[in-house]
Amino acid sequence: MAYDFYQGSTFNFAGTLQLTGSVVGGTSGVNKNQPDFSQWAITAAMYDSEGVVNYGSIAVANLSGGDPTTNGLYNLTATSSQTSTWPVGKAQLNLKVTAADGSIMYADPIWFRIKATPLI
């Protein structure tokens, strides 16, 4: 499934990090079986459908905090001036996560369909 997004709109996307199953030594999250994601760094960018052409980096706010229900929450934002340069067509949002121990993981792409703004 691809999310529709209109070129030139402000981009806002929220999500949650979670590792599959319990994590050895996990002490955070609602079930106390996940790492403390507040210590992790997240970077994001929108790419073309092949994952080759980078349309631009996206600002990331890691919203993990002391409340177990916020562990892993993040918010992505890009201004309308940034997204006005994103070409119409299928695109993928890619996330790179760097854990507290320095290990790097990549999330599966999140698919978008960038559409021309109808009100120009």
C-alpha positions in Angstrom: 0.0 0.0 0.0 1.3 3.5 -0.9 0.3 6.6 0.9 -0.7 9.6 -1.2 1.2 12.8 -0.7 0.8 16.1 -2.6 3.9 17.8 -3.9 4.5 21.1 -2.1 2.6 20.1 1.0 4.1 20.0 4.5 5.2 16.5 5.2 4.4 15.0 8.6 4.7 11.3 9.3 4.7 9.5 12.7 5.7 6.0 13.4 7.0 3.6 16.0 10.3 1.6 16.2 10.0 -1.9 17.5 12.2 -4.9 17.2 10.5 -8.2 16.5 9.9 -10.2 19.7 11.6 -9.7 23.1 15.1 -8.3 23.1 17.6 -9.9 25.5 18.3 -7.3 28.2 15.3 -5.2 27.0 14.1 -3.0 29.8 11.9 -0.4 28.1 8.5 -0.2 26.5 5.1 -1.2 27.8 6.1 -4.9 28.2 9.7 -4.0 29.3 11.1 -6.2 26.4 12.5 -3.5 24.1 15.6 -1.4 24.2 15.5 2.3 25.3 14.9 3.8 21.9 15.5 7.3 23.3 19.2 6.5 23.0 19.0 5.6 19.3 19.6 8.0 16.3 17.2 8.0 13.4 17.8 9.5 10.0 15.2 9.6 7.1 15.1 10.5 3.5 12.7 10.2 0.6 14.0 8.3 -2.5 12.7 7.4 -6.0 11.0 4.1 -6.4 14.3 2.3 -7.1 15.9 3.7 -3.9 18.7 5.4 -6.0 17.8 9.1 -6.3 17.6 10.9 -2.9 14.9 13.6 -3.0 16.1 15.0 0.3 16.6 14.4 4.0 13.7 14.6 6.4 14.0 16.0 9.9 13.4 13.4 12.6 12.2 13.9 16.2 12.8 10.9 18.5 9.8 11.2 20.8 10.9 8.4 23.1 10.8 9.5 26.7 10.4 8.4 30.3 6.8 7.2 29.7 6.9 3.5 28.5 4.1 4.2 26.0 6.3 6.7 24.1 9.3 4.3 23.7 10.1 4.1 20.0 7.8 6.9 18.8 9.2 9.3 16.2 8.0 12.1 14.0 9.2 13.1 10.5 8.8 16.5 9.0 9.7 18.3 5.8 8.6 21.8 4.8 6.5 22.6 1.8 9.4 24.3 0.1 11.4 21.0 0.5 8.6 18.8 -0.8 7.9 21.1 -3.8 11.0 19.7 -5.4 10.0 16.0 -5.0 8.9 14.7 -8.5 5.5 13.2 -9.1 5.5 9.4 -9.0 6.1 6.5 -6.8 8.7 7.1 -4.0 10.0 5.3 -0.9 10.7 6.7 2.6 13.8 5.1 4.0 14.8 5.0 7.7 18.3 4.3 9.0 18.5 3.6 12.8 21.7 3.7 14.8 21.5 1.8 18.1 23.1 3.0 21.3 25.9 0.4 20.7 26.6 1.8 17.3 25.0 -1.0 15.3 23.1 0.1 12.2 19.7 -1.2 11.0 17.5 -0.2 8.1 13.7 -0.3 8.2 11.7 -1.7 5.2 10.8 1.2 2.8 7.5 3.0 3.4 5.9 3.6 0.0 4.4 6.9 -1.1 2.7 8.1 -4.3 3.7 11.8 -4.8 1.0 13.6 -6.7 0.9 17.0 -8.4 -0.8 19.6 -6.3 -4.3 20.1 -7.7 -4.7 23.8 -6.6 -1.9 25.5 -8.4 
